[in-house]
Amino acid sequence: MPEISQEYWENFLGIIIAFAVLALIIERALYQIFDTRLWKRVEEILNIQTGCEGFDLKPWISSLVSIIVVYRLNLDMVAMIYNSDQSHNITLIITGLFLAGGSTGIYKFFKKARDLKQNIKPI
């Protein structure tokens, strides 16, 4: 396996941080809607109509908004990490879903990355 340069890791970290900031921006923007009395009323009506207490549209709306932002701005995190000029639909969707994870998704990502780094033993 080829050695990965310090420059690559700095680029990788910069990309992840930039997308983490964008994820927080989207999360906070959607919070302005999801924290209103009107949205709570919409949820109550949906729960009554579906007969299901767990019917939650927030993750779906967050995913859709994030994917739209990624497509409109052509922000392909996977292509950026691999220094590719071409975006692909699947990696744009993956990027949008990463953004939709918001602060919780970012925290879990960095926690897993830290755990992985600690478990890698030098040869």
N, C-alpha and C positions, 0 to 999 in steps of 0.2 A: 504494500500500500504506500503510495507516495506521501511524502511529508507535506503537511499543510502549513503554509507560511503564516507568519504573524500578521502580515498585511491582509490575508484572507480572513483571519479571525476578527480583525478590526472592522473590515467591511461587513462581515456577517453580523457582528454586534451592532454596528450602526444601522443596518437594515432592520434588524429586529426591534431596536429601540424606536426607530421612526414609525414602524407599523404599530408598535405598542402605544405610542402617542396618538396615532390616528384612531386606534381602537378605543382609547379613552375618550377621544373627542366624540366619536359616534355614540358611545355608551351614554355620555353625559347629555348629548343632544336628545337621544331617545328617552332619557329619564324625564326630561321636561314634559313629555307627553304621557309616559306611563305612570307618573306620579300625580296626575290630575284626578279630580273627582269624576270628571266625565269618563276617563278611561276605566276607573273602578266600576262605574255604572255599566259601561259596555261589557266588562268582564262578568258582572252579575247577570246581565241579560243573556250572554252567551252560555253561562253555566245553567241558567234556567232552561234555555232553548235546547241545549244538548243533553241536559239531565246528568251532566258530568262535572264534578267539582274541579277536576284536574285539567280542564280544557284551557290551555294557555297559549295565546297567540304571540306573546312577546318574543320568544326565541325565533319564531318564523319571520316576524316583522324585522327583527334585528338582522337576521341572516339576509333577507331580501335587500334591505337598505345597504348593508355592507357590500354585498355582491354588486349592486348597482353602482356604488361609489367606486369599487375596484374596476369595473368595466368602463365607466365614464372617464376615469383618470388613467386607465391602462396601467394599473399598479400590480404587477405580477411579482410577488415576493419571491417565489421559487426561482423565476428567471433571474431576478437580481442576485440572489444568493449564488447561483451557478454561473453568473456573469454571461447570461445569454441575451441576445437581442430579440428573440422571438417569444411571444406570449402564447399560451395555449389555453383553451377554454377550461380544461380541468384544473390547471394551476391557478387561473384567475378565480375559479369557484373556491378552491382550497384557501386562497388568500382571503377571499370574502368571508369564509367561515371562520378563519383565524381571527379576523377583525370582529366578527359577531360575538366571539367569546368574551369580549370586554376585559375588564380588569381581573376577573376571576380566571379567565382563560390564560391571560398573560402571566399571572402569578403561578398557575399550575405549570405552564410551559417553562418558566425560569427555574422552578423547583425541580422539575424533571431533568432539565439541562444541568443543573448543579449536581444532582445525584449521579447523573451519568459521568460527569467530569470527575467526581470523587471516586467512582468505581473503575475508571480507566487507569490501568497500571502501566507505567513506562516499561518499554522492552529493554 
